[in-house]
């Protein structure tokens, strides 16, 4: 072999090696096919978030056993307890004081003791009452202390307790006995003997403190569909305030515009022929108003969201991390989802973000509807957050988390897969620009968002609770309403109170008002409140003094007192309102987060209403107060059954204290007026029925923090746009071959339900 040949072969070999190296280097910048990459881990100490963790089922059981052995009184399981018994109503986490938690999280202090809050109903004693105990330390309780007087200024009157499932069962038995006294009327009006009718509760229960008198609305019950759209026109008023169930009475009967003293009187008038009856046929399952059964066979599958290389977020215990975000999550059985210690890039932005209450206030020309003001927290917003449907309620590949609770029983219950976490591609750029001037390039970033979601079913309505975390450093909170409307029997001038949506069904006008607590800690605990808005000023043109120009200018104002920071509902408020830090950013503006509310709430209950103080948080779209450990919530589960003497009145929180350089809390009300219409059949859609708010960085950073996102896309006219190394979008074709291996569909939610009587409707 000649030297020339050797040199040629050597050159070819070197060229081949160089080409292979280039290919390998390029492939390293390409997603490796079907490889699941571990999500980025944050540097926050693992396990710190457990200070906020919901109680485990075992911890709840330990608390129950401790109370049974240390209170010195007999305790009956709440699932079978009569009003005259003692029972454990609920057990939940006692969230430690903020000062203790921050010493632990930030100052190297001791971990606060883990404690539970137990609510007990004491009916078997001379002065029945509701008492609350802190029990600890967990997991092996050794002490308890009564905190009722400390929290509420005295014992909580017994009549304020929420109605239990056992109480509803006893009411149902009474109603069934009374219906038997009107057999011919029921046969004529409803093709019924009463056993196929279902009663829906209303609330509050009376007109004055101490009352426990409830209207129940009767509907035809049809298996497999919502009964809420099939009222029969019959409503009954039950007095169930006596501790002896045998002394409960039916006080009044309403039928199609008329009131009767009893079902016996109703029957007599019908038999005498002086009562006009609307004759309803028993609805059939296939044709009943509001059936959600499909009318067409399944079509082809729609788009499916999946992660080509696995989730990019991490869930460990009660903490989720995602691209700089860290959030501790949990669920209160009464008030629902709650988040703590929300940090972005290691800095705490929000100490607590929690749902407080959901009010549904109805109207009607029937007694049940016209008197209804539901406070859903007293029924259990978190308790009734059931298992989510994979692929419909949340993306199929989302992470699903179980939640445990103990309420109305001595045994903990589990709502499996009742909270989901996922990264969402909104199919919208977070930001972008196409340059067609001077130089030609494109730069953009997809709007990918971390979502924490749970859904509460409060009998007829379903509330979808979303907490979203954006790459721009913004937090978005949103609630959508769906499920069934509640209805009244259509009679008389019913359309003054809603729209007719069926042959005998009136969709009754109502409002939804939702309240949140937001404990912002913007660049530290000490914040102030600043507003900014535009005004016009008329100025002489500097270059043409005979003319004037309307010049917009920015009016800034620091609010000094709580009264200034209480903004009435439906009254214009400053367009920019921010929690500001004493510390500036690079450009000498105070680091701050802006609160931006999106709401079309109905009118608040008039302040001269006897029950308005119980929902006085609804007076304000936003109220900012100094944070106080003794003001942890804006309402109480006891407000529902005694709104005339509320256990917690939010209006008392606002007492004109200074809010400059203080630890502040924002209390936010969002909502919407709902006038039901034909398109609410079979049930309400989420489109247009979503409200919420944003927490947006405003001079908090020196620039948009998403510039550091590895999802950014930039290419110019001079590049090969099909090259994966130059354009990440060109890599998708190989990554998309990693079709997800979906787990088989499974749903066990029906197995968790107890056979409770259908009386606790909302």
C-alpha positions, 0 to 999 in steps of 0.5 A: 500500500502506497503512502498516498493511499494510507494518507487518504484512508487516514483522512477519511477516518478522521473525517468519519470520527469528526462527523460522529462526534458532531452527531453525538454532540448534537444528539446530547442536546436532543431529548433522549427518546422515551427516557424519563428524566427526574424533575429538578429538586429544590434546595429547601430542606426535606421534611420542613413542609410537614409542619403543615401536613394534614393529619394521617388516619392513624393520628386521627385514630390516636386522638379519638382513643385519647379523648375516649379515655381522658375526658371522663364522660361517655362518648357515642360514635357520632354516626349514631349519636342522638342530640342528647348524647356526647360525641366527637364531631371532628378531628383536624390539624391544629395549625401551629402559630405563625411565629413558631413556624417561622422560627422553625423554618427560617430561624433554626428553631425547634419544630412546633409540637404537632397537635390536633383540634378536636370538636365535641358535641356535649348534649348529655349534660345540664348545659349542652354545648360545643367544645373544642380541644387541642390534643397533642403531641402527636403521634402519641397524645399526652395532653388536651386543653379546652380552647373554646373560651380562648377562641370564642369568648365563651362556650359555643351554644349547642343549637349552633352545631351543624346537622349530622347525618344521624339527625337528617335520618331522624328528620327523614323518618318524621317526614315519611310518617307525616306524608302517610297522612296524605295518601290520596293527595300524594297519589294524585299530585305525584303518583307517589306514596311518599317513599319515592320522594326525596327531601332537600334541606335548606338553611339557615333554620329559622328567624332568630338565635336558638331556632332549629326549624328547617324547610325541606323541599320535596322532589321526585327521586329518579335513580341515575340522575339529579333530582334537583330539577324535579320538584313536586311543589310540596315543602314541609317545615320541621322543628328539630330543636328539641334534644329528644327526637320524639318531640320533633314536629312538622310545623307547616306544609306548603303546596303550590302557593298555599300554606297548611298546618299539617299534612292531615289538613292538606289531605282534608282540603284535597278530599273536599275538592277545594285544593287545586292539584297539578298532576305530575307523572313519576319521571322515567329515567330515560326521559327525566329532565336533567339526565346526563346519560349520553345521547350518542355513542362515544366518538374518537378520543380528543387531544391527550396531554402527556409528559414525553419524559415524565413529570417535570414537577416533584411531589414529596409528602405534602410539598410540590416543587416545580421550576422554582416554585415550592408549595405545601398543600393540604385540605381542611374538612370544613373549608377545603383546600389550603396552601402554605409556605409558597416560595418562588426561587427560595423566597417566601411570597405567601405564608397562607392561601386558603379558601374560607367560605362559599355562600349560595344565596337563593330567591324564589316564591316558595319558602324553601328557596326564598329563605336559603343562604347556604354557607358551604363550610358548615356542610364540609367543602373539604370533606366532600371533595371526592375522588377525581375522574382520571382524564376528565376532572384532571389530565389522565397522567396527573398525580393523584393524592388521597385525603383523609378526614374524620367527621361524624364518626370515630373512624377516619375516612379516605377520599382517595385520589381527591386532589390532583397535581399536573403541569398544564400546557395552556396552548397560549404563549406566556410571551412572544415576539416576531421581529420583522424590522431591522433583524428577523427573529422569533422569541417566545415561551409557552405558558406552562403552569403548575396546577393544584386542583380539587373538586367539591360536590356540595350535593347539587353544585360542584366547585372546581378549585384551582391554584396555578403557578406561572413561570412569571412568578404569578399565582392564579386562584380560580373557581369554576361552578358546575353541577346542577342548579337547585330549583323550585316548583313553578307557580304564580309569578315565578319568573320574577325570581328566575327562568322556567326551565322545565314543565313545572321547574323554576330555575331560581336566581342565586348568587355565589360568593367565595371568600379567600384568605391570602397572607402575603409576605412580600420580601419579608413579613412587614408590608404596606399597601400601595395603590396606583391608578391613572388620572388625567391632567390638562397641561400646556403643550411645551412646544405649542403653549396656545394648546393643551394636552390631556396627559395621563399621569400615575397617581400613587397612594399609600393606605395607612389604615384598615378602614381605607383598605376595605373596598366595598363589593361592586364599587370601583377600586384602584386598578393597581393595588399591591403589597409592598416591601420596604426594600427596593428592586434594582430600579429603586421601586419597592418590591411588591406583589399586585392583587388583581381580582376577576369577579362579577359578584351579585349584590351583597345581603343588605347590612340591615338584614338580621343575618348579614353580620354572619357573612359580613366578609361579603361586604368587601371585594378586598379587605386588608387587615393586620394579621392576628393569630386570634383571627385565623378565619373569616367565618365559622361552621357555627355561623350557618345555624345561628347567623343572627348571633354569629360566632365569628363576624368578619366586620369586627376584624376591621377596626382602623388599625395601622397597616404600614410596615405590618404583617398583613392579610388580604381577604378577597371575595369573588363571585357571580350572579347566576340566573338559571336558563334553559342551557343550565339543563341538564346542568351548569357548564363551566364556560363563563362561570369562573372567577378568581384573582391573581397575585402578580409580581410588580417590581418584585424582580428586576426583570421577568424571571421566566427569561431563565426558563429552559423552555424558551425558544429563540431562532433567527432567519440565519439559522437552520430552523429544522436543527434540533440544536438551534430550535427546541421545537424541532426536537418534538418529533422525536420526543413525541414518539414517546407515547405514554403508557397509560395506567388502566382506568380505575375509579373507586369513589362509590366504594367510599360513600356511606348510605346517608339519607339524601337530606343534606342537599345544597 
